[in-house]
Amino acid sequence: MNIDLLIKMTNEIGQFFAGTAAAPEAARAVANHLKRYWEPRMRAQMITYFEQRDGAGLTELARSAVALMVADSKAQVSAGAASRGAKA
């Protein structure tokens, strides 16, 4: 999918949630929304973009939300590696 469209959608979702809660809770709400409603490949593309370009074009709230997704994905990878090591 076009990354510019993903950036636009992420910013719009952030704009919606900005009016519903304080910044940390709104960022978590945006991240949860992306996890629930975006296809895995869309999330993966946004995470890759964030890591490569530091979220250029994203609003502060959207950038925080994607940073939460990045942290969560890294935690899942670490947990998966740890559980595989425990089975060996």
C-alpha positions in Angstrom: 0.0 0.0 0.0 1.1 3.6 -0.6 3.1 4.7 2.5 1.7 8.3 2.0 -1.8 7.0 2.4 -0.8 5.0 5.5 0.7 8.1 7.0 -2.4 10.1 6.2 -4.7 7.5 7.8 -2.5 7.2 10.9 -2.5 11.0 11.3 -6.3 11.1 10.9 -6.8 8.3 13.4 -4.6 10.2 15.8 -6.6 13.3 15.2 -9.7 11.5 16.2 -8.2 10.0 19.4 -6.5 13.2 20.4 -10.0 14.6 21.4 -10.8 11.6 23.5 -8.0 11.3 26.0 -4.7 12.7 27.2 -1.7 12.1 24.9 -0.3 8.8 26.4 -3.8 7.2 26.5 -4.6 8.6 23.0 -1.3 7.1 21.6 -2.2 3.7 23.1 -5.7 4.0 21.6 -4.3 4.7 18.2 -1.8 1.8 18.4 -4.6 -0.5 19.5 -6.8 0.7 16.6 -4.0 0.0 14.1 -3.5 -3.5 15.6 -7.2 -4.3 15.5 -8.2 -3.0 12.1 -5.1 -2.8 9.9 -3.9 -5.8 8.0 -0.6 -7.2 9.3 1.2 -6.1 6.1 0.0 -2.5 6.6 1.3 -2.5 10.2 4.6 -4.0 9.1 4.9 -1.4 6.4 4.3 1.4 8.8 6.7 -0.1 11.4 9.4 -0.4 8.7 8.8 3.2 7.6 9.0 4.4 11.1 12.3 2.6 11.7 13.8 3.8 8.5 12.6 7.4 8.5 11.9 8.0 12.2 8.2 8.6 11.4 8.7 11.6 9.1 5.3 13.0 8.2 3.5 11.6 11.2 2.1 13.9 13.9 3.6 13.7 17.3 0.6 11.6 18.5 0.8 9.2 15.5 4.5 8.9 15.9 4.1 8.0 19.6 1.5 5.4 18.6 3.7 3.8 16.0 6.6 3.8 18.5 4.4 1.8 20.9 3.7 -0.7 18.1 7.4 -1.0 17.4 8.2 -1.6 21.1 5.4 -4.2 21.3 6.6 -6.0 18.2 10.1 -6.1 19.5 8.9 -7.4 22.9 6.9 -10.2 21.1 10.0 -11.2 19.1 12.1 -11.3 22.3 9.4 -13.3 24.2 9.1 -15.7 21.3 12.9 -16.2 21.2 13.0 -16.7 25.0 10.2 -19.3 24.9 11.9 -21.2 22.0 15.2 -21.2 24.0 13.3 -22.6 27.1 12.0 -25.5 25.1 15.4 -26.5 23.8 
